[in-house]
């Protein structure tokens, strides 16, 4: 699913946002099942990324 967030290094290289690290506060997850929940307004405050494990 296309998502509007990316990450960059100090040299400007783009990569996918580290969702697993972000959702699990840097901890490992043995069976990740991430989902993106957005509100109807598209407001960033209504967006949630969750792991359903």
Residue frames relative to the residue before (quaternion, step in Angstrom):
aa qw qx qy qz dx dy dz
X 1.0000 0.0000 0.0000 0.0000 0.00 0.00 0.00
X 0.4233 -0.6929 0.5113 0.2815 3.62 -0.79 0.90
X 0.0690 -0.7829 0.6182 0.0049 3.54 -0.96 0.94
X 0.4880 -0.7185 0.4244 0.2558 3.57 -1.00 0.74
X 0.6313 0.5188 -0.3484 0.4592 3.60 1.18 0.28
X 0.0085 0.7588 -0.6512 0.0128 3.54 -1.10 0.82
X 0.3226 -0.7093 0.5846 0.2259 3.56 -1.30 0.18
X 0.1373 -0.7749 0.6104 0.0904 3.56 -1.20 0.52
X 0.3881 -0.6646 0.5711 0.2855 3.52 -1.24 0.46
X 0.7131 -0.4521 0.3152 0.4333 3.58 -1.27 0.12
X 0.6781 0.4745 -0.2849 0.4837 3.57 1.20 -0.45
X 0.6080 -0.6178 0.3271 0.3763 3.58 1.30 0.15
X 0.4488 0.6814 -0.4685 0.3388 3.61 1.20 0.17
X 0.3221 -0.7560 0.5434 0.1714 3.59 -0.91 0.96
X 0.0638 0.7679 -0.6369 0.0270 3.53 -1.18 0.61
X 0.6371 -0.4980 0.3987 0.4325 3.55 -1.25 0.20
X 0.5550 -0.5912 0.4640 0.3567 3.54 -1.14 0.63
X 0.4443 -0.7134 0.4736 0.2633 3.64 -0.89 0.86
X 0.1398 -0.8557 0.4951 0.0549 3.56 0.48 1.27
X 0.6454 0.5278 -0.3357 0.4384 3.61 0.88 -0.87
X 0.6599 0.4987 -0.2989 0.4758 3.58 0.91 -0.92
X 0.6721 0.5166 -0.2855 0.4472 3.58 0.93 -0.97
X 0.7081 0.4734 -0.2667 0.4510 3.58 0.80 -1.02
X 0.7823 0.3304 -0.1598 0.5033 3.59 0.98 -0.82
X 0.4588 -0.7126 0.4306 0.3103 3.60 1.22 0.40
X 0.7429 -0.4348 0.2182 0.4597 3.56 0.94 0.91
X 0.5719 0.5895 -0.3828 0.4229 3.59 1.25 -0.03
X 0.5444 -0.6127 0.4635 0.3367 3.58 -1.21 0.47
X 0.1464 -0.7541 0.6329 0.0965 3.56 -1.25 0.54
X 0.3752 -0.7756 0.4661 0.2009 3.58 -0.60 1.11
X 0.8060 0.0976 -0.0427 0.5822 3.61 1.11 -0.54
X 0.0413 -0.8554 0.5159 0.0210 3.59 0.52 1.14
X 0.0355 0.7555 -0.6534 0.0329 3.54 -1.14 0.75
X 0.0495 -0.8524 0.5201 -0.0195 3.54 0.31 1.32
X 0.0170 -0.7730 0.6339 0.0200 3.53 -1.18 0.64
X 0.3022 -0.7306 0.5897 0.1648 3.53 -1.22 0.67
X 0.0902 -0.7829 0.6153 0.0186 3.56 -0.79 1.05
X 0.0299 -0.8001 0.5990 -0.0149 3.57 -0.76 1.06
X 0.4540 -0.6637 0.5207 0.2868 3.54 -1.12 0.67
X 0.6753 -0.5184 0.3430 0.3969 3.58 -1.25 0.17
X 0.6684 0.5262 -0.3103 0.4243 3.62 1.10 -0.55
X 0.4236 -0.6953 0.4759 0.3325 3.61 1.14 -0.49
X 0.3949 0.7250 -0.4620 0.3241 3.57 1.31 0.14
X 0.5280 -0.6534 0.4405 0.3168 3.60 -0.90 0.90
X 0.6207 0.5694 -0.3366 0.4209 3.59 1.09 -0.63
X 0.6805 0.4704 -0.2801 0.4870 3.59 1.25 -0.36
X 0.5671 0.6106 -0.3845 0.3973 3.60 1.24 -0.12
X 0.0151 -0.7806 0.6244 -0.0215 3.55 -1.08 0.87
X 0.1250 -0.7323 0.6628 0.0942 3.54 -1.06 0.81
X 0.0030 -0.8251 0.5611 -0.0661 3.56 -0.65 1.14
X 0.3025 -0.7029 0.6060 0.2173 3.53 -1.28 0.40
X 0.2806 -0.8115 0.4977 0.1223 3.55 -0.64 1.15
X 0.4019 0.7244 -0.4877 0.2754 3.62 1.11 0.37
